[in-house]
């Protein structure tokens, strides 16, 4: 029975990946706003009902893997050595998350470009990022030796928000440079300026 579930999950993942690739090609060809879910379904060879089972909204076609990436980030930060600073643990977490992506650097560039260029996508992206930040608070508080109880500590939230702002600034600049700049170097520059 376990093999059947595994086969089903692999089939599902393959279908999702194919639909995403189809959607991204359509977005590139005719623009994000001009592309409809009906067009994506038709081009991918699935019914609209099936498409909506996999993706609730058009934004989810681009940002669908964000929840899994958020879980990966939180786990990667929490698993860093206890003596590592909160700043370094967050950087290590983002490095793990970015290198574990199922997408090629070119595909990540295309997806990031879509997100930054389209307000509905950017809104969905930042909504998910805020959830990641909240999920990271306990790990960062523990790393900073803070026991805040039920209400998050401002210092932990400040560190997390600063790192996210620097990551987003670096990512946007990386997109503007067409992927030719070093995203990690851009992040280090942004963080150094803030921490100075």
TACORPE-V671247 format. One record per pair of residues at least 12 apart in sequence whose ideal C-beta (glycine too) atoms are under 6 Angstrom apart, sorted by the first residue. I is the first residue (numbers start at 1). GAP is how many residues later the second one is. Records with the same first field share a line. If there is no record, write none. Layout:
I: GAP, GAP
This chain:
16: 38
19: 25
22: 21, 22
23: 17, 38
32: 82, 86
37: 21
59: 61, 62, 65
62: 52, 59
63: 61, 62
66: 62
69: 28
70: 62
72: 25
73: 20, 24
74: 61, 62
76: 17, 20
77: 12, 13, 16, 62
78: 61
80: 12
86: 54, 57, 58, 73
89: 54
90: 73
94: 73
109: 70
112: 59, 63
113: 62
116: 56, 59
133: 27, 31
136: 24
137: 15, 19
140: 16, 20
141: 12, 15
144: 12
162: 32
166: 21, 24, 25
167: 20
169: 21
170: 13, 16, 17, 20
173: 13
